[in-house]
Amino acid sequence: MSDFYYSNGELYVERVALSEVAERFATPAYVYSRAAIEAQWQAYEHALSERPHLICYSVKANGNLAVLNLLATLGSGFDIVSVGELERVLKAGGDPAKVVFSGVGKRRDEISRALEVGIKCFNVESMSELERLNRLAAEQNVQAPVSLRINPDIDAATHPYISTGLKENKFGIPYGQALACYRQARQQANINIVGIDCHIGSQITTIAPFVDAMDKLMNLLDALNAEDIQLQHIDIGGGLGIRYRDESPPAPDEFIRAIGSAMNGSSYELLLEPGRSIVGNAAVLLTRVEYIKENGGRHFAIVDAAMNDMLRPALYDAWLAIKPVLEKSTAAAVKYDVVGPVCESGDIIGLDRELALAEGDLLAVLSAGAYGFSMSSNYNARPRAAEIMIDNEQMIEIRKRETLADLMAAETML
Ligand SMILES: *Cc1c(COP(=O)(O)O)cnc(C)c1O
């Protein structure tokens, strides 16, 4: 994380000290590095330069308009899972012709809107969805571009909640039914078959499951070719992991090389849907210690960020590094449970962290850029955090901290 570093005992993002960010925008706040986001996207782009390709950034990892706009400016496509994400992409200047639409539960209004703006492809997850799509496309008198999301039945060896490619998951069309579904899709008057896709999970730190998935897709492609069903693209999904602690996931170029060789020299357009690996290590969650206390022999540091701001530790047992913003002598360090103020014992930011802390200290929760703000909520009537983008020496407030008035704005009394 070279855009996040200590200098003279202070933690910086690009050329801005995090203490200055806290001073100006208060805490808790998400603090992003523009350079870090761009560098990750460019690492993919560079690795893909030899073949026809499209990076479809997965909006659900982080859908802030500034993040989407930055990626749209670089030429990125987008993977969406709702009409809300589609409208975000459009508002941020994204090109609808570079949007793929995933998800098991696409509503009629969502499909109609996506047809209307002319997205690149619907990643269809069931026969019922295919029929619904055909009907809605007929109503608009258009052809719906379709890729079938195949469930390759692969164990991505990740947390069960973020594993999506096993046959017992709700996602995709079972591998064994794929051919029959393509045959049926070909019969539908308003369906235009353009691709095949899969997405096997998230935070995957080895290459093997991706290569296995690509092998399975290539086998299907051979069978489809034999029936003269011609595709234009293969979409291998997202899911490449990042380093939170001691993981060593492959870098984008190593990943692409392995995927590329599994494609056996074929010249299909390669689509990817990375989310976490673009933005995950490009942000910290900045928080302040409110209280220090000891209960039953455990040391607690109660900070002003909570599970409503960062759900991953509570939801997935995720481990995030926690660093002091101002380095101190570790002589007085003890093991702290760093927790939030929310009334749940699961409100954990990190357990058993060796830190030297005092009330009022600032902490940075690292690797907070993906599934951080985007999963945040208003639980306990807590306004969602501010989001700040650092661009060299500039601090740009890309989302204001919510106000209590915002929280109550849509409600009425009897
Ligand atoms: C969540 C998701 C992604 C992105 O996954 P990452 O692990 O963030 O790369 C891509 N495609 C689909 C269909 C998804 O649901």
Residues whose N, C-alpha, C, O or C-beta is under 5 A from the ligand:
A	BS01	LIG	S58 A61 D79 S102 H199 G201 S202 Q203 G237 G238 G239 L240 E273 P274 G275 R276 S277
